[in-house]
């Protein structure tokens, strides 16, 4: 019997999810799934229903009470989260980059992982506002790094502000590889910080094509400020734990979705 033919069970499960989030303020999807004995995909759908009713807010990889914002993660915390997924995503993204190309790499641990995949390329130009990306590529003999100006935002180790945006004016590259805190079919890519979003928009504005790198914890999550609308996302690269419903909807809207299968899941 499908979930749709058991509305009472679904209602009970959603009520339990609501109780758990009210008791804790915010919870990860995997923890909610464990408590209600359902899959993360099912719980993610339940959270969407509760959000539509104004009872919860979706957050990156979880749910929170309406209006409650969690603390901004440090860059170290971002790097430590979903590391195998980011490595798989970076390897898939690198296959879209050619020698003799010019690209943008935005800030974030996913783009830093991509930079590590590009150190052996030849005659590649990388425009970035990310200090970790620049550090990774600093000793790559075949890669020229062009950095923006701007004010350092320590939490993401990237340059933001008017100077960063002005330094990008007039540049044109083939592809922009960017990340964020959430991606949905309704709003596209988003981040909770307006200053970061403003520079992200300037970065993608330089590119003929936009590719989003987002591990499964970001797929289906929505945050305050939109950076790239869904119709402007040419490629999404994610991992095989991402919500298939969101991926299918994005594909229907014209985004090419690349799913990187984790090494531990190969052969299953």
C-alpha positions as CSV (number, residue, x, y, z in Angstrom):
1,X,0.0,0.0,0.0
2,X,1.5,3.4,-1.0
3,X,1.9,6.4,1.2
4,X,-0.8,8.2,-0.7
5,X,-3.4,5.5,0.3
6,X,-2.4,5.9,4.0
7,X,-3.1,9.5,4.8
8,X,-3.6,8.8,8.5
9,X,-0.1,7.4,8.7
10,X,1.4,10.3,6.8
11,X,-0.4,12.8,9.1
12,X,0.8,11.0,12.2
13,X,4.4,11.0,10.9
14,X,4.3,14.7,10.0
15,X,2.8,15.5,13.5
16,X,5.7,13.6,15.0
17,X,8.2,15.5,12.9
18,X,6.7,18.8,14.0
19,X,6.9,17.7,17.6
20,X,10.6,16.8,17.2
21,X,11.5,20.1,15.6
22,X,9.6,22.1,18.2
23,X,11.4,20.3,20.9
24,X,14.9,20.8,19.4
25,X,14.5,24.1,17.4
26,X,16.1,22.5,14.4
27,X,17.0,18.9,13.3
28,X,18.8,17.2,10.5
29,X,16.8,15.1,8.0
30,X,18.7,12.0,8.8
31,X,17.9,12.3,12.5
32,X,14.2,13.0,11.8
33,X,14.1,9.9,9.5
34,X,15.6,7.8,12.3
35,X,13.0,9.0,14.8
36,X,10.0,8.4,12.6
37,X,11.4,5.3,11.0
38,X,11.1,6.5,7.4
39,X,13.5,7.3,4.6
40,X,15.1,10.7,4.2
41,X,13.3,11.1,0.9
42,X,9.9,10.6,2.6
43,X,10.8,12.9,5.5
44,X,12.0,15.6,3.0
45,X,8.6,15.5,1.3
46,X,6.9,15.7,4.7
47,X,9.0,18.8,5.6
48,X,7.9,20.4,2.3
49,X,4.3,19.9,3.2
50,X,4.8,21.3,6.7
51,X,6.7,24.3,5.2
52,X,3.9,25.0,2.8
53,X,1.5,25.1,5.8
54,X,3.9,27.6,7.5
55,X,4.8,25.2,10.3
56,X,8.4,24.6,9.5
57,X,11.2,26.1,7.5
58,X,13.5,23.9,5.4
59,X,17.2,24.3,6.1
60,X,20.3,22.9,4.6
61,X,20.0,19.1,5.3
62,X,17.2,19.6,7.8
63,X,14.3,21.6,9.2
64,X,13.8,24.4,11.7
65,X,11.1,26.4,13.4
66,X,9.9,29.3,11.2
67,X,12.2,32.3,11.2
68,X,14.9,30.5,13.1
69,X,18.3,30.8,11.4
70,X,21.2,28.6,12.5
71,X,24.7,30.0,13.1
72,X,26.8,30.5,10.1
73,X,29.2,27.6,9.6
74,X,32.9,28.2,9.7
75,X,34.9,27.2,6.5
76,X,36.4,24.3,8.4
77,X,32.9,23.0,9.2
78,X,31.9,23.3,5.5
79,X,35.0,21.4,4.4
80,X,34.3,18.6,6.8
81,X,30.7,18.1,5.7
82,X,29.8,15.5,3.0
83,X,33.5,15.2,2.0
84,X,33.2,12.0,-0.1
85,X,30.2,13.5,-1.9
86,X,32.2,16.7,-2.7
87,X,35.2,14.7,-4.0
88,X,32.9,12.7,-6.3
89,X,31.2,15.9,-7.5
90,X,34.5,17.6,-8.1
91,X,35.8,14.7,-10.3
92,X,32.6,14.8,-12.4
93,X,32.8,18.6,-12.7
94,X,36.4,18.5,-13.9
95,X,35.3,16.5,-16.9
96,X,33.5,19.6,-18.1
97,X,36.7,21.7,-18.0
98,X,39.0,21.8,-21.0
99,X,42.6,22.9,-21.4
100,X,42.9,26.4,-22.9
101,X,39.7,27.3,-21.2
102,X,38.7,30.3,-19.0
103,X,36.4,29.6,-16.1
104,X,35.1,31.1,-12.8
105,X,35.3,29.2,-9.6
106,X,33.1,30.7,-6.8
107,X,33.7,30.3,-3.1
108,X,33.0,27.1,-1.1
109,X,34.5,23.7,-0.2
110,X,33.0,22.1,-3.3
111,X,34.8,24.5,-5.7
112,X,38.0,24.1,-3.7
113,X,37.7,20.3,-4.3
114,X,37.2,21.0,-8.0
115,X,40.3,23.2,-8.0
116,X,42.3,20.2,-6.7
117,X,41.2,18.3,-9.8
118,X,42.4,21.0,-12.1
119,X,46.0,21.4,-11.0
120,X,47.3,19.4,-14.0
121,X,45.5,21.4,-16.7
122,X,47.3,23.4,-19.3
123,X,46.7,27.0,-20.3
124,X,43.7,27.3,-18.0
125,X,42.6,30.6,-16.7
126,X,40.6,30.6,-13.4
127,X,38.9,33.7,-12.1
128,X,38.0,33.5,-8.4
129,X,37.2,35.4,-5.2
130,X,38.1,32.3,-3.1
131,X,41.3,32.2,-1.1
132,X,41.4,28.4,-0.8
133,X,40.8,28.0,-4.6
134,X,43.7,30.4,-5.2
135,X,46.0,28.6,-2.7
136,X,45.3,25.2,-4.3
137,X,46.1,26.5,-7.8
138,X,49.0,28.8,-6.9
139,X,51.6,26.2,-7.8
140,X,49.9,24.7,-10.8
141,X,52.2,25.6,-13.7
142,X,49.5,25.5,-16.4
143,X,46.9,27.5,-14.5
144,X,46.7,31.3,-14.4
145,X,44.7,32.6,-11.4
146,X,42.9,35.9,-11.6
147,X,41.6,37.1,-8.2
148,X,39.0,39.7,-7.5
149,X,39.5,42.5,-5.1
150,X,37.2,43.1,-2.2
151,X,36.8,42.6,1.6
152,X,37.6,39.3,3.2
153,X,34.6,37.4,4.6
154,X,36.3,35.0,7.0
155,X,33.4,32.5,7.3
156,X,33.8,31.5,3.6
157,X,37.4,32.7,3.1
158,X,36.3,34.7,0.1
159,X,36.4,38.3,-1.1
160,X,33.1,40.2,-1.2
161,X,31.8,43.7,-1.6
162,X,31.7,46.4,-4.2
163,X,35.4,46.1,-5.1
164,X,35.0,42.4,-5.8
165,X,32.0,43.1,-8.0
166,X,33.7,45.9,-9.9
167,X,36.8,43.8,-10.6
168,X,34.6,41.3,-12.5
169,X,33.0,43.9,-14.8
170,X,33.9,43.4,-18.4
171,X,35.3,39.9,-17.9
172,X,34.0,37.0,-20.1
173,X,34.6,33.3,-19.5
174,X,33.2,30.1,-20.8
175,X,31.8,28.5,-17.6
176,X,31.2,29.5,-14.0
177,X,31.3,26.8,-11.3
178,X,29.4,27.9,-8.2
179,X,28.0,26.5,-5.0
180,X,25.7,27.8,-2.3
181,X,23.6,26.7,0.6
182,X,20.6,25.4,-1.2
183,X,19.1,24.6,-4.6
184,X,15.4,24.1,-5.5
185,X,13.5,23.9,-8.7
186,X,11.3,26.8,-7.6
187,X,14.1,29.4,-6.8
188,X,17.3,27.9,-8.0
189,X,20.6,28.4,-6.1
190,X,20.5,30.5,-2.9
191,X,22.6,31.6,0.1
192,X,21.7,33.2,3.4
193,X,24.0,36.2,3.0
194,X,23.2,39.2,0.8
195,X,26.8,40.2,0.3
196,X,27.9,36.7,-0.7
197,X,24.9,36.5,-3.1
198,X,25.7,39.8,-4.7
199,X,29.3,38.7,-5.6
200,X,28.0,35.2,-6.7
201,X,25.7,37.0,-9.2
202,X,28.6,39.0,-10.5
203,X,30.7,35.8,-10.9
204,X,28.0,34.0,-12.9
205,X,27.4,37.2,-14.9
206,X,30.9,36.7,-16.4
207,X,30.1,33.3,-17.8
208,X,28.4,31.9,-20.9
209,X,27.2,28.9,-18.9
210,X,26.6,28.2,-15.2
211,X,27.3,24.9,-13.4
212,X,26.1,24.4,-9.9
213,X,28.0,22.0,-7.5
214,X,25.6,20.8,-4.8
215,X,25.9,17.7,-2.6
216,X,22.6,16.0,-1.5
217,X,22.4,18.1,1.7
218,X,21.8,21.2,-0.4
219,X,19.4,19.7,-2.9
220,X,15.8,20.7,-1.9
221,X,17.0,23.3,0.7
222,X,16.1,26.9,0.3
223,X,17.8,29.9,1.9
224,X,17.1,33.7,2.0
225,X,18.8,35.2,-1.1
226,X,18.6,33.8,-4.6
227,X,21.9,33.8,-6.5
228,X,21.0,31.9,-9.7
229,X,17.5,31.4,-11.0
230,X,16.7,27.8,-12.1
231,X,16.3,28.7,-15.8
232,X,19.9,30.0,-15.8
233,X,21.5,26.8,-14.4
234,X,22.9,24.8,-17.4
235,X,24.3,22.0,-15.3
236,X,23.8,20.7,-11.8
237,X,26.4,18.2,-10.4
238,X,25.3,16.3,-7.3
239,X,25.7,12.9,-5.7
240,X,23.5,9.8,-5.8
241,X,21.9,10.6,-2.4
242,X,20.1,13.7,-3.7
243,X,16.3,13.9,-3.7
244,X,15.3,12.5,-7.1
245,X,12.1,14.5,-7.2
246,X,14.0,17.8,-7.2
247,X,16.5,16.5,-9.8
248,X,13.7,15.4,-12.2
249,X,11.9,18.7,-11.9
250,X,15.1,20.6,-12.6
251,X,15.7,18.3,-15.7
252,X,12.2,19.1,-16.9
253,X,13.1,22.8,-16.7
254,X,16.2,22.3,-18.9
255,X,19.0,21.8,-16.5
256,X,21.4,18.9,-17.3
257,X,21.8,16.9,-14.1
258,X,25.0,14.9,-13.5
259,X,24.8,12.4,-10.7
260,X,28.2,11.3,-9.2
261,X,28.0,7.9,-7.7
262,X,30.0,7.5,-4.5
263,X,32.7,4.9,-4.4
264,X,31.0,3.1,-1.5
265,X,27.8,2.8,-3.5
266,X,29.3,1.4,-6.6
267,X,28.2,-2.2,-7.4
268,X,25.1,-2.0,-5.3
